[in-house]
Amino acid sequence: MKKSLLAVALLGAFAGVAQAQTAVTIYGNIDAGLIKRTDQTLNIGKRASNTLGFKGTEDLGNGLKALFQIEMRYEPDTGTTENNGRPLFQGQTRVGLQGDFGMVRLGRGLTPFQEVVGSFEPWHGLPSPAGFYTDISVAGFNSAPLDTNTSGGSPNNNRISNAIFYNSPVANGFQVNASWATKESTGGSLTGIGAGAASYGVNAEGTVNPFSVAATYNNGPAAAMVAYERNAVESKVWSVAGSVAATPELKLMATYTHQDQEHTNTLRPTTKAWLVGATYAVGPGKVLAGYGRKHIDNTASTKQYSLGYEYNLSKRTYLYVDASRKKDIVNVATGNLAGTPTVNHYDVGVNHSF
């Protein structure tokens, strides 16, 4: 009898422990297709970033949860990590707590500005050149210019490391998200442009603590956002955007973004960009269309026209085809037109999420 009671007690204890264990989810996506652009041969590439991630939560009681998420990015055509030089968990590595106060996390992830601005362009904030997110939506802003593989005018880095992130609870469709980071560099460098512009050598520390804040509204057919961010080299960006579901099939959207690089680019400190776009559902598919412009001080205005189509094979798999033209592309360092000032981009492929 005593042995039976002991066994029951042990089972009860183990059951309690099991309930308190972290629930872990494995998720990701794989995207691959054929890509052709003006200055390249036909190649196997991607439209979306390919991810493999792990996330989990643990119920701590009294409405409090512990949570974590780690996410790596990889290239589907070679099996290597993204760009071969970025961190293994390039996507994000964050751990934190969630409760009635909202959510607080520590680690690496998208800045609030970068996280919300991509929702207001037709290509869902994907990094595809057919979309507008990586250049026009953010007016060329780089959230982490002192990170490896992001200096020298290369595409923006939309994530920050060594940071704390806060997401407020959603109230009547409104939410506020904020982040603050240390001045630490992760090995990159930055050369200023113009007399008196600040330059940063390899492993140089930033001059200020980066921070980002975004307020969003999402309720029914309408959505909007306003955001402001300052990076470690004192470049600043602000943006406003909105979207509306005009009909069940048609969604319209627009974004305006203004960047100030006065601290590191005294010749051309201001960049302004805007875009308008739409998506239209047709049966199991969706048409994507947009037009955008970006203007750097004392240079030509870069213009982009894009058209795409997605066909859903299931809830997790879709086929896509895109065509875009970007003209009057400017060399950021010189202010002159780039060596290839007009680039046409075409792609066709498949995306599967799991």
Secondary structure, 3 states (H helix, E strand, C coil): CHHHHHHHHHHHHHHHHHHHCCEEEEEEEEEEEEEEECCCCCEEECCCCEEEEEEEEEEEECCEEEEEEEEEEECCCCCCECCCCCCCCCCEEEEEEEECCEEEEEEEEECHHHHHHHHHCCCCCCCCCCCCHHHHHCCCCCCCCCECCCCCCCCCCCEEEEEEEEECCCECCEEEEEEEECCCCEECCECCECCCCCCECCCCCCCCCCEEEEEEEEECCEEEEEEEEECCCCCEEEEEEEEEECCCCEEEEEEEEEEECCCCECCCCEEEEEEEEEEEEECCEEEEEEEEEEEECCCCEEEEEEEEEEEECCCCEEEEEEEEEEECCECCCCCCECCCCCEEEEEEEEEEEC
